[in-house]
Amino acid sequence: MDSNIWRLVVDSNSYADFSVSVSPAVEKAVVNGEVPPTIFLSIFDRDSITIGVNEDPEQVLDLDFCRQQQVDFRRRVNGGGTIYAGKGSAFLVYYVPTSHPGVPDTTATAFPQILTALSGTLRDLYGIQAEYRPLNDVQVEGRKLIPTSLKIEHGVMNFRIVINVREIDTEVAARAMPMPPEKVSDKALKDLGSRFTCLEREVGRKLSDEDLVTLARTAARDAFTGHTLESGAITDRERLYAEEFRQRFDNESWLYAKSERNRLAGIVQDGDAVGYGRHKAIGGMIWATLATRGDEVVHAIINGDWHPRPIDSVDRLEKTLSGVGADHRSLADAVAGFLGRTDVEFAGIEVADLMAALDRALAARKPYRAAAGC
């Protein structure tokens, strides 16, 4: 297989279903060398939401409202935060080996490189003032146009770009995804309607599927060199993988895997204390839950919408904190030691950021019976 011949796939799916089935299937096939490096354009056929792999739906969604409004939601395999994607908008996803020349292999380099290139593509194609906003957005005059998420594992960069093509019902989206005040504290525009925009609004006209294909081709050309992009289709092997991943990730066990309801049960006892803390870092929101027994941490839950590499490093951080002294110095030493590892990257998240959330959790501890309502 010629590594310089890449595949462009154009398809139609819901954002939520694609994220837990087709997307990991294509990534697996690229990792295994069964298909060429792939640029995938998925045009959404209905509204839906995904939350990041390290998020708790009970923290970031109004679940009752989502069910009442029949808004589909899933917990995806990638990092990042909660995203509402409307019908007619699209997903542009890069599944590209980091061994290819010019393909970034770290989070800190991937976001600025790919999104600066994409901003230039949008300016050239449509004449709009698109610009990269760290860590992982493209904006137009302060309004978010494109949210993204990233996963780099097994030698493949999976870079996911949600292109907000059409207007969404911002009232429904805002109700479905309640925004913690820390999330918008550094933004001039606070409410969802003013903070977000869409491509058709900025361009001033309707965009066809052919327009989006041109955008996908041009964006891939601007982001990467040394390849030829040829139209292709999903293989039978990828369809099989997709169904296997759908069975694995489209269920409540996976959806609530980062939820306190599952993770404290059987660990925390009456007489223990539980506290909660939040902090907004450059890399994203951090949600910390600390369960302590006496002077020791018995369990830590670290949720958030940043982009850890590797994905399971957040789980490893939580295990590192278990058994640590329930005081600032002990926790700070453990966090600093973990972030100092060469096999972990929390782009935009510093020791001080994690400690801000953990210190608030320490200070807010209450007896478990009162905190959990047991």
N, C-alpha and C positions, 0 to 999 in steps of 0.2 A: 504494500500500500504506500503510495507516494504521500509523504507527510506534508507536502506543499499544496496538495489538492484538497481543499476543504469543502464541506457540504453545507448548503443552505436549505433548511427545511422550513416550510410555511404550513401552518396548520391552525385549527380552531379548537380551543378548549376553554374551560373556566380556569381562572387563575388558581383557585384553591385546589381543584383536582389535578391540574398540571403539576403543581408544586409537590404533591405527594405521590405521583405516579410516573408521568412521562419524564419529568426533569431528572429525578434520580436514575431512571432507566437509561437515558441518553448519556448521563455522566458515567455510569457503570460501563456502558459499551465503549465509550472513548477511553476510559482507564484501561480496559481490557485489550484495546487495540483492535476491536471488532469493527469499528466504523471510523471514518476520518474525523479530524477536528471539525466541530459542528457549530454553525451559527443558526439558532432556532428562533423563528418569529412565530409566536402563538397569539392569535387574535381572539380576545375573550368573547365568549358567546353568552355570558350572563355576569351579573355582579357577584362578587365574593370577596372574602377576607382571608388573609393568612397572618398568623403570628409567627414570630421567630422561634427557632428551636429551643432557645433558652428563656422563653417567656411562659408565664402562667396565664391561661385564658381568663381565670377569675380575677386577675389583677388588671388586665389590659382591655377586656371586653365587657360590655353590658350584655351578658348572656341571655337574660330574659328578653331584652329588646331584640337581639339578633333572632331569637327563635320566633318572637311575635311577628317580626317583619320578614321572616323566612330568608334571612341573609345567611348564605352558606359560609362556613368558616372552617379552617384547618390549621393545624400546627405543622409548619413546613420543616424540612431537614436542614435548611440553611439558617445562618444567623440574621441579625438585623431586627427591625421592629415590625409592628403591626401595620399592614398596608391594606387599604380598600381599593380594589380595582374594578372599574365599571365595564359594562358591556360595550364593545367597540374599541376599547383601549387594547393595549398589546404588551406582550412580553418579548423582549429581545435578550436572548441568553447566549453567552459565549462559553462553549466547552472546548478549551484549548490547552494542550499540553504546555507546561512551563518550560519544556526543553526546546520549544520553538524559539528562534531568535527574537528578542524584543518582548517576549511575554513575561510579565512580572510574576515573581514567585513569593511575594509577601503582600500582606494586606496594606501596609504603609505605602508601598509603591504602586499597587494596583489601582486603588481608588483615584489618586490624582492623575495617573497616566491615562487610564481608560476614560474617565469622566471629563478631563480637559479635552481629549480628542473628540468625545461625543458633543461637548458644547460647541466646538468648532464646526462639527458637521451640521448641527442645527442652525448655526449662524449662516453658514454657506448656503444651505438648502432653502432656508425660509426667511433669512434676514432678521431673525429675532435676537434679542440681547441675552442669549443663554450663557451661563457661566457656572463653573464648578464651585460648589459650596462644600467645604470639608464638613464631615468626613466623607459622606456618601450620597450627596444629592446634586442634581442640576437644577438651577433656579433661573427665573427671569424677573429681574428687579425685585428680588426678595421673596418672590412667590415660588413655592416648590413645584417644579414641573415633572421631575423624574426622581423617584426613590430607587435605591439599588441595594442589593445584598451580595455577599461574596463568600465563597468557600474555596480554599486551596488545599487539596489533599490528594495523596497518591499520584503526585506529579501532574495534576490537571487543575486548571483554574476554571471554576464554575462561577461566572459573573452574570448576575441576574438584574436586568434593567426593566423596570415597569414604566412604560411610556403612557402617560395620561393623555390620551388622544381626545377624548370627549368629556363633556361636563358630567359630573356625578351629582347626586342629591346630597349636598354637603350637610344638610340637617340630619339625614339618616346616618351618614357616615360619622358625624360628630356624636350622635347618640350611641352608635354601636361601639365607638372607640373613645371612651372618655379620656381626656388628656390631663395627666397630672400637671400641676402648675409649673413644676421644675422643667418640664419638657419644653416649654415655650418661654422660659424666663430670659433667654438670650436672644429672642427674636422680636423684631419691631412689630410684626403682624402676629396677633395672638389667636384670633378665631380661625376655624378651619376654612370658612368661606374666603377669607382674605389671604390666608397663608398658602393656599393651593391654587394652581391654575392648570389649564390643559392646552394641548398643542393647537387644537382648532381655534380656541379663543385667541391665542397669541398670533397665529398665522392669519386669522380672519377669514377662513373658508373651511369647507368640509374636506376631509382627507379620505381618499379611497384606500382599499387594500393595496392597490398598485403603488400608491404613494408610500405606504408603510414598507413595502418590499424594497423600494428604492432607498428609503431611509436605512433599512437594515444592511443593504449592500454597501452603501456609502459609509456608514458607521464602521463596519468591519474593515473596509479599505483604509479608513483614516486611523483606526486603532492599531492595526497590525500590518506588517509588510512581509513580503516573501511568500505569498500564498495566492492561489487561484480559487475563486469561489464558484462552485458548480451546484446547480439545483439538484436536490435529492429528496428522499422520502425515508420515513421511519421503517426500520427493518422488522421482520417477524420476531427476531430475537429481542429487539427493544420492546416490542409490544408485550412479549412474555414477561420481560423484566418489569414493565410498567404495571402489569396486573399483580405481580408478586409484591411490588412496593405498595400498591394500593391496599392490598390485604394487610400489610404490615403497619401502614401509617394512617389509614382512614378508619380509626376506631377510638373509643373513649380512653382506652388504656394509654395510647400514645398521646392523645390530646391533653390529658391531665397529668402527664408524667412529671412535669415541673411544678405541680400544684401542691400546696401545703397539705391539702386534705389527704393526699396519698403518702407524702413523704415524712410527716411527723407521726402518723399512726403507728403504734407499736414501739416507738422510740421514746417519745416524751411522756413523762409520768406526772401525776398530781404532785405538786410541790416544786416542779421545775418552773423555770421562767422563760417567756417567749417575748422577743422584741422585734420591731420592724423599723427599717430605715431606708430612705431613698436619696439618691444623689444623681444629678445630671452632669456627666463628663463630656468632653469633646467627642469621645467615641460613642456615647449614648447613655441611656438611663440605666442605673443600677438599682435593683431592689434586693435588699438584704433582710433575711429572717434569721435570727439567732435563737436557738434553744439552749439554755444553760442549766446546769445542775451544780449547785454550790458555786465553786470558783472555776468551773470548766465548761467549755462548749461541748454539748452532746450532739448537736446537729446544726449545720449551717445550710441555708438555701440562698444561693446567689443567682438571681434571675436578671435579665436585662436584654437590651436590644442592640448591643454592640456586636462586633464581628471577630470572635475568638478564632485563633488558629493553633492547633486543630480544634474541631468542634467540641470534642469531649474534654478539652482542657478546663472548662468551667466545672464539670463534674469532679475533675481531679483537684481543683482548688477547694471545693467543698469538703472533700475527704481530707485535704491538708489541714483545714481549720478544725475538724473534729478532734476533740481531746486537747485543744489549745486552751491556755488560760483565758478566762473571760474578762480580759482587761485590755486597754489600748495597746500597751507595749508588746504583750505576747501576740496579739493579733497582727499588729503592724510588722513584727519580725517575721511571722509566718507568711504574710502577704508579700513582703519584700523578697523573701527567699524564693517564693513561687514565681513571681514576675521576673526574677533574675535568671530563670532557666533559659537556656538557649533553644529549647524545643517548644516554647510557648510565646505567642504574640497576641497581646491585647491592644491593638492599635487604638490610640486615643484614650486609653484607660491607664492611669498612673496609680501608684500605691496610695497617694493622697485621696484619689477619687474613691477607691474601694473602702478606705478607712473612714471617709466621710459618711458613707452609708452604714458601715459596721458600727461606728461610734454612736450614730443615732439609734441603731437597733439596741445597743447596749444600754443607752440611757432610757429607752422606752420600754424596757422589760417589765412584764407584769406576770403574776402567778398564772401558770398554765390554765387552771380552771377558769379564771376570768378572761384570759386572752382567747381561749378556744371555745368558750361557751359550753364546756363539758360539765 
